[in-house]
Amino acid sequence: MALEEYKRKRDFRKTPEPEGKVAPKRAERFFCVQKHLASHLHYDFRLEHNGVLLSWAVPKGPSLDPRTKRLAMHVEDHPVDYGEFEGVIPEGYGAGIVMLWDRGTWTPETDDVDAALKKGDLKFTLNGYKLKGSWVLVRTGGRYAGARGGGDRSWLLIKHRDDWSGDLDITEFAPRSVKSDGDFEDILGEDTPAIWQSHRPAKGGDAGAMLATIIERAARLKSTARTKATRDADVENARAARTKDTKETKDTKGKPARRKTQTPAIAQSKKKK
């Protein structure tokens, strides 16, 4: 089955990731890139084909420079529903923070995608928010520095020279989510940082230091949000109290003055005089 490996690696009672199923064929082919901070920071590059998302992990992310060949490790197919996922995987396989960094549609530059994949040379055009134009995925057979696992898993993601290529570092220039416009700390700030304090997927190195900073920022964001919510509630309560006082004052002014009635003792005193 197309998603058997994907499901085997996950406990859906614990992960918020979609369990997914093979999707029916659609007129346009979806693609996405998910920025994933787990044991290390990497970018998951996904192309919809035959009802699933073909997936490659790109450690350094896509490059718009045709001279730069980015290692892309082929991983298990993912369900199409996963392409919209953004959030926190608290534990288990892939534990970390997932950001939807780019999405759009893709068009193969060949009539037979399966044959191109088998050959190890898939040319295609992307139409995303950040990635556009002509690209190619080329299988290396493990003959590339940094490749681990070798065999059919090792590919290169390369940008072809066109109007959309250049020396701009797109991962640095546009680091935020296309779904929420947030960064990792904003995504984590929607959940409970305590989850991460007790189960950190990144233990050390650059990724561990990055995660520690993100947790600290997320905690500050949540604290600021709570403070703002409390302040807004106080302002709203004060406004409601002023409105009530104003209404009662207006009601009092609109009523005729009541004449004071004399007590019997005062009336008797006046008669004696």
N, C-alpha and C positions, 0 to 999 in steps of 0.2 A: 504493500500500500504506500501511496505517495507520502503520507504524513506519519508513517509508523515510527520512524526514528525520532521525529519531533515529539511525539506523544510519549515515547519510551523514556525520554530524558526528563520529563516534567511530572510533578505531582500537582494536578489541577485543584486539589483541595487546599493548596497552600499558595499557589502563584496566581496573580491576577491576569496572567497572559491568557488569551483566548484559546480554547481547546481546538476550535476550528474544524473545518471539513473541506474537501475538495470543492472548489467553486465552479459554477457553470461558466462556459466560455463567454467572454464579453467582447463587444465591438472594439473597445480600446484596452490596451494592455497597461496595467498599473505598474509603477515602480516607486520605490522609496529608499531613503537612506536613513537609518536610525543610529544616532550617536549613543554609544553604550559604554557606560563606566562600570566595569565589573572588576575582575582581577587585574585588568589593564584597560586603558581607554582605546576604543576602536570604533570603526564605522561599519555597520551591517548594510551591505548593498544588496537590494532585492529586486528581482525582475519577475513579473507575473507570467507564467507559462503553464499551459495544461492544467489550470485550476489551482495552482499553488504558487508560492513565491520561491523561485530559485535564489539561493542566498550565498553570499561571499562575505567574509570578515576582512575588512581592509584596515590594518593597524594604524596607518598614518592618514587615512581618509583620502578621498578623491583629489586629484590634482588637475588643474586646467592647463598645465604646461605639458605639451606633447613630448618634451624631452624627459619628463619624469614618469617612470614606470612604477606603479604602486602595487606591492604585493597584495593579492586577494586570495584568501584561503577558503576554498569551497566547503560549505557546511550543509547540514541537513535542510531540506525544503521546509518552508513555513506556510501556515494557512494564510490565505489572502486577507482574512480579518486582522491578522497580526500587523499588516501594513499601516494601520491607523493607531496602533498601540503606542501610548506614551505614559510612563509612570514608573513605579518602583516595584522591583521583584525582590521581596524581602529575604528569601532564602532559596537554597537549592540551585539547580543548574542555571547559570546565567545571572545569579543574584547581583543586583546593581540598579542603576538608574538608566532608564531608556528615554531618549529624546527623539521625537520625529523631526529630523534635521532637514530633510527635503522629501518632496513627493511630486508625482506628476504621471505622465504617460511615456511609454517607450515604443519605438517601432523598429523591428528587426530589419537589417539591410541585407537580408537573405530570404529566400523563399522557404527554406527548410531549417528551422531553428534546431531541431533535434540532430540533424546531420552536422550543423555547425558546432554544436556542443560536443558531439562525439569526436569531431576533428580537433576540437580545442581552439577554435578561432571564431568567436561570435562578434560580429560587427552590428552596431545598433545606433539609433538616434534617441536622445533623451529630450523631453520637454518638461522640465521641472521648474521650480522657483529659483533654484541656484545652479543646477546642472542642466546644460542644454547642448545641442549639437551632436556631432558624431563621436563615438567611442568604440573601443574594442576590448574584449576579454580574451586573453591568450593563455592557454595552458602551458606551463613551463616544465612539467614533469619533475618538479622539485629542484631544478637546477637554478636556484636563485637564492641569494643571501637573505637569511632571515626566515626562510621557509622551513617549517617543521611538519613532519607527517609525510611529506613528499608525495609521490605517486600522482594521482589525478587531482589531488586537493589543491595543488599550488598553481595559481593563475596570476596574471598581471592585468591590472586595469589601466588603460592608456587612453588619453584624450587625443583625438585626431586634430590636426591643424585646420581650423575654420574660423568663422566670425566669433565663436564663443570660446576660443582658446586664448591663453595668455599666461603671464607670469604672476598674476594675482593669486595669493594664497587664500582660496575661498573658505577654508575651514577657519582661518583667523579673521577674515573680513566679515563673514556671516556665521557666527558661532551659535546663534539662538534657534529656537524651535520655530518651524513653520506652522505648527498647530496652535501653540499657546503664546508664542513670542517670548517664552521664558528660557532661563538657563537651568542648569542642573539643580541649583539651590532653590529655584522657584518650584520646580517639579517636586523635589523632596519636601519643600515647605508645605505642600498640600497634604502630606502624610505626617507620621509621627517620627521625629528624629531619633527617639529612643529605640526604635526598631534597629536602627543602624548602629547605635552605641553597643548593642548586645550581639549583633551579628554583622560584622563588616566583611563584605566580599573581598575588598582589597586590603591586604595585611600590611604591606610596606611598599617601599620604592616610591616612584613618582605618582602612581595611581593612588597609593595609600595616603600620601600627603595631600593630593588633590581632594580625595574624599573627606579627609579630616577638615579641610578648609570649607568644603561645601556643606558639611554637617553644621559647622559653626555659623555659616551664613544663613542656612535654612532656619536654625534656631532663632537667630536674630530677626529674620523675616517674620516668623510666627509670633515672636514676642512683640514686634512692632505692630503686627496686624491685630493682636489682642489689645494692645494699648490703644490703638486707633479706634477699635470697636467699642471699648469702654468709654473713651472720650466722646465718641459720636453719640453713645447712649446717654451720657450725662448732658450733652448739649440738647438732645431731643427732649429729655425729661424737663430740663430747665425751660425750654421753649413751650412745652405743654403747660407747665405751671404758670408761666407768664400769660399765656392765652386764657387760662382759666381765671386768673386774677382780673384780667382786663374785662372779661365777660361779666364777672360778678360786679365789678365797679360800674359798668354800663347799666346793668340791671338795676342797681341801687339808685343811680342818678335818674333813671326814668320813672321811678315811683314817687307819688306825692308825699310830702312830709306829713308824718303823723303828729296830731296835737297831743300834748302831754295831758294826761288826766290827773286831777288832784286826788290825793288820798283822802279818805273821810276825816282824818285827824286835822289835815290842813284846812279843809272846808269849814269844820266846826270852829277853828281858831279865827277865821276871817269873819264869821257871823258874830262872834263875841265882841270883836272890835267895832 
